[in-house]
């Protein structure tokens, strides 16, 4: 077909959903039109039919039908002084190659259906002394708070993408959950399969392992837990905690058959990426910690849980 192009997926786009890739590259392409192109197999990944939620892998070939009109550049967005100040206030670590942000709960990393305000749209505010726009090298859920790493140049975008893919940088989370895990310290080994917008434990799923340690607990009602994902599956910690009967406070997606009631606690998700070890991509030992959000600290303190390790 005349006008058909083939694009090689770049390393910095590894793990990105196909629909989000098209949203970025073809801003005038409607969701309905994209779905039709996928349904009629006009868009393919490595010669095979793809879905809107297909996760792209660096090196794959993406077949694209003629979409010149849809590729029209979107209206340039001018950041307000408030947005610039807000974005810069999130920075908790900066060197010549890397930025680390403390992302708040509720702020999406990238745009999508119904999302107009996101970090990707504010990256121009984080150039500082450099002219190059920082690059996203990984993502965390919109409702999860904490550590988000950015590359300040193309070379480090490749280095960091590879390091995340190969799990070279230890990343730790702290969470507040209903109930208390059966063991004070353990590794949850339960394969996860993505079904719709939710990850489900399934024998047909991919290997998923999460190490956890109970830091403190309120009897069998609530627990403060440190968790480290040993694999990188979607919603891994949330799905695994639900699986062992300890859904996260504020989680509207993974809460078992009956959602526990806690009127006095914040409705926000109590899952915070509090620490990342950048030593593998740095010339020296570099561990960055992100302070807990206020609502998390207030709820844990009100329950009498010890937050000393995370202050």
VENPE-V374020 format. One record per pair of residues at least 12 apart in sequence whose ideal C-beta (glycine too) atoms are under 7 Angstrom apart, sorted by the first residue. I is the first residue (numbers start at 0). J is the second residue. D is the distance in whole Angstrom. If there is no record, write none. Layout:
i=I j=J d=D
i=I j=J d=D
This chain:
i=0 j=64 d=7
i=2 j=65 d=3
i=3 j=62 d=7
i=3 j=63 d=7
i=3 j=64 d=6
i=3 j=65 d=7
i=4 j=63 d=5
i=5 j=60 d=5
i=5 j=61 d=7
i=5 j=62 d=6
i=6 j=61 d=5
i=6 j=63 d=6
i=7 j=58 d=7
i=7 j=60 d=6
i=8 j=55 d=5
i=8 j=56 d=7
i=8 j=57 d=6
i=8 j=58 d=6
i=8 j=59 d=5
i=8 j=61 d=6
i=9 j=57 d=7
i=10 j=57 d=4
i=10 j=157 d=5
i=10 j=160 d=5
i=11 j=134 d=6
i=11 j=136 d=7
i=11 j=156 d=5
i=11 j=160 d=6
i=12 j=55 d=6
i=13 j=55 d=7
i=13 j=56 d=6
i=13 j=57 d=4
i=13 j=160 d=6
i=13 j=164 d=6
i=14 j=54 d=6
i=15 j=55 d=5
i=16 j=52 d=6
i=16 j=54 d=6
i=17 j=49 d=6
i=17 j=51 d=6
i=17 j=53 d=4
i=17 j=55 d=6
i=18 j=33 d=6
i=18 j=51 d=4
i=18 j=52 d=7
i=19 j=109 d=6
i=19 j=111 d=6
i=20 j=55 d=6
i=21 j=33 d=6
i=22 j=110 d=6
i=22 j=111 d=7
i=24 j=70 d=7
i=25 j=66 d=5
i=25 j=69 d=4
i=25 j=70 d=5
i=26 j=73 d=4
i=27 j=68 d=7
i=27 j=69 d=4
i=27 j=71 d=5
i=28 j=66 d=6
i=28 j=69 d=4
i=30 j=112 d=6
i=33 j=51 d=7
i=34 j=51 d=7
i=36 j=64 d=6
i=37 j=49 d=6
i=37 j=50 d=6
i=37 j=51 d=6
i=41 j=64 d=4
i=42 j=62 d=6
i=42 j=63 d=6
i=42 j=64 d=7
i=43 j=62 d=4
i=44 j=59 d=5
i=44 j=61 d=6
i=45 j=59 d=5
i=45 j=60 d=6
i=76 j=120 d=6
i=78 j=121 d=6
i=78 j=123 d=6
i=78 j=124 d=6
i=82 j=121 d=6
i=82 j=124 d=7
i=83 j=124 d=4
i=86 j=121 d=4
i=86 j=124 d=4
i=86 j=125 d=6
i=87 j=124 d=6
i=87 j=125 d=7
i=89 j=101 d=6
i=89 j=102 d=7
i=91 j=287 d=6
i=91 j=289 d=6
i=92 j=287 d=5
i=95 j=151 d=7
i=96 j=150 d=7
i=96 j=151 d=5
i=96 j=152 d=6
i=96 j=155 d=4
i=97 j=148 d=6
i=97 j=150 d=7
i=97 j=151 d=6
i=97 j=155 d=6
i=97 j=277 d=7
i=98 j=125 d=6
i=98 j=133 d=6
i=98 j=149 d=4
i=98 j=151 d=6
i=99 j=146 d=6
i=99 j=148 d=5
i=99 j=287 d=5
i=100 j=147 d=5
i=100 j=149 d=7
i=101 j=145 d=6
i=101 j=146 d=7
i=101 j=289 d=4
i=101 j=290 d=6
i=102 j=118 d=7
i=102 j=139 d=7
i=102 j=144 d=6
i=102 j=145 d=6
i=102 j=147 d=5
i=103 j=144 d=6
i=103 j=292 d=6
i=104 j=142 d=5
i=104 j=143 d=7
i=104 j=144 d=4
i=104 j=267 d=5
i=104 j=268 d=6
i=104 j=292 d=6
i=105 j=141 d=7
i=105 j=142 d=6
i=105 j=267 d=7
i=106 j=118 d=6
i=106 j=141 d=7
i=107 j=141 d=4
i=108 j=135 d=7
i=108 j=138 d=5
i=108 j=139 d=7
i=108 j=147 d=7
i=109 j=138 d=7
i=119 j=135 d=6
i=125 j=149 d=7
i=129 j=151 d=6
i=131 j=151 d=7
i=131 j=152 d=6
i=133 j=149 d=4
i=133 j=150 d=7
i=133 j=151 d=6
i=134 j=149 d=6
i=134 j=150 d=5
i=134 j=156 d=4
i=135 j=149 d=6
i=136 j=148 d=6
i=136 j=149 d=7
i=136 j=150 d=5
i=136 j=156 d=6
i=136 j=159 d=4
i=136 j=160 d=5
i=136 j=163 d=6
i=137 j=163 d=5
i=139 j=272 d=6
i=142 j=268 d=4
i=143 j=268 d=6
i=143 j=270 d=5
i=143 j=272 d=6
i=144 j=271 d=5
i=144 j=292 d=5
i=145 j=271 d=4
i=145 j=272 d=3
i=145 j=273 d=6
i=145 j=289 d=5
i=146 j=170 d=7
i=146 j=272 d=4
i=146 j=274 d=7
i=146 j=275 d=5
i=146 j=287 d=7
i=146 j=289 d=5
i=148 j=275 d=7
i=158 j=280 d=6
i=159 j=280 d=6
i=162 j=279 d=6
i=162 j=280 d=5
i=166 j=231 d=7
i=167 j=279 d=4
i=168 j=275 d=6
i=168 j=276 d=6
i=168 j=277 d=6
i=168 j=279 d=6
i=168 j=280 d=7
i=169 j=227 d=7
i=169 j=276 d=4
i=170 j=227 d=7
i=170 j=272 d=6
i=170 j=275 d=5
i=171 j=225 d=6
i=171 j=227 d=5
i=171 j=273 d=6
i=171 j=274 d=4
i=172 j=226 d=5
i=172 j=236 d=6
i=172 j=270 d=6
i=172 j=271 d=6
i=172 j=272 d=5
i=172 j=273 d=7
i=173 j=223 d=7
i=173 j=225 d=6
i=173 j=271 d=5
i=173 j=273 d=5
i=173 j=309 d=6
i=174 j=224 d=5
i=174 j=226 d=6
i=174 j=236 d=7
i=174 j=240 d=7
i=174 j=247 d=5
i=174 j=269 d=6
i=174 j=270 d=5
i=175 j=221 d=7
i=175 j=223 d=6
i=175 j=247 d=7
i=175 j=248 d=5
i=175 j=269 d=4
i=175 j=295 d=7
i=175 j=298 d=6
i=175 j=299 d=6
i=176 j=221 d=7
i=176 j=222 d=5
i=176 j=224 d=6
i=176 j=240 d=6
i=176 j=245 d=4
i=176 j=246 d=6
i=176 j=247 d=5
i=176 j=248 d=6
i=177 j=221 d=6
i=177 j=245 d=6
i=177 j=246 d=6
i=177 j=248 d=6
i=177 j=259 d=5
i=178 j=219 d=6
i=178 j=222 d=7
i=178 j=244 d=6
i=178 j=245 d=4
i=179 j=213 d=7
i=179 j=216 d=5
i=179 j=219 d=5
i=179 j=222 d=4
i=179 j=245 d=7
i=180 j=211 d=6
i=180 j=213 d=6
i=180 j=222 d=6
i=180 j=224 d=7
i=180 j=243 d=6
i=180 j=245 d=6
i=181 j=243 d=7
i=183 j=213 d=5
i=184 j=212 d=5
i=185 j=211 d=6
i=186 j=208 d=6
i=186 j=209 d=7
i=186 j=210 d=5
i=187 j=208 d=7
i=187 j=209 d=5
i=187 j=211 d=7
i=187 j=239 d=4
i=187 j=242 d=7
i=187 j=243 d=6
i=188 j=208 d=5
i=189 j=207 d=6
i=189 j=239 d=6
i=189 j=242 d=5
i=190 j=202 d=7
i=190 j=204 d=4
i=190 j=205 d=6
i=190 j=206 d=6
i=190 j=207 d=6
i=191 j=204 d=5
i=191 j=205 d=6
i=191 j=207 d=4
i=191 j=232 d=5
i=191 j=235 d=6
i=191 j=238 d=6
i=192 j=204 d=3
i=193 j=233 d=6
i=197 j=252 d=6
i=198 j=232 d=6
i=198 j=233 d=5
i=198 j=234 d=4
i=198 j=235 d=7
i=198 j=238 d=4
i=199 j=238 d=7
i=200 j=238 d=7
i=200 j=242 d=5
i=205 j=232 d=6
i=206 j=230 d=6
i=207 j=230 d=5
i=207 j=232 d=5
i=207 j=235 d=5
i=207 j=239 d=7
i=208 j=229 d=4
i=208 j=230 d=5
i=209 j=226 d=6
i=209 j=228 d=5
i=209 j=229 d=7
i=209 j=235 d=6
i=209 j=236 d=6
i=209 j=239 d=5
i=210 j=227 d=5
i=210 j=229 d=6
i=211 j=224 d=5
i=211 j=225 d=7
i=211 j=226 d=5
i=212 j=224 d=7
i=212 j=225 d=5
i=214 j=308 d=6
i=215 j=304 d=5
i=215 j=305 d=5
i=217 j=302 d=5
i=217 j=303 d=6
i=217 j=304 d=7
i=221 j=302 d=5
i=222 j=245 d=7
i=223 j=299 d=6
i=223 j=304 d=5
i=234 j=253 d=7
i=236 j=270 d=7
i=237 j=250 d=6
i=237 j=253 d=4
i=237 j=270 d=7
i=238 j=253 d=6
i=241 j=253 d=4
i=241 j=254 d=7
i=241 j=255 d=6
i=247 j=268 d=6
i=247 j=269 d=6
i=247 j=270 d=6
i=248 j=261 d=6
i=248 j=264 d=6
i=248 j=269 d=4
i=249 j=265 d=6
i=249 j=266 d=6
i=249 j=267 d=5
i=249 j=268 d=4
i=249 j=269 d=5
i=250 j=268 d=6
i=264 j=298 d=5
i=265 j=294 d=4
i=265 j=298 d=6
i=267 j=294 d=5
i=269 j=295 d=6
i=269 j=298 d=7
i=271 j=291 d=6
i=271 j=292 d=7
i=271 j=295 d=6
i=272 j=289 d=7
i=273 j=288 d=6
i=273 j=289 d=5
i=273 j=291 d=7
i=273 j=309 d=6
i=274 j=286 d=6
i=274 j=287 d=7
i=274 j=288 d=5
i=275 j=287 d=5
i=291 j=309 d=6
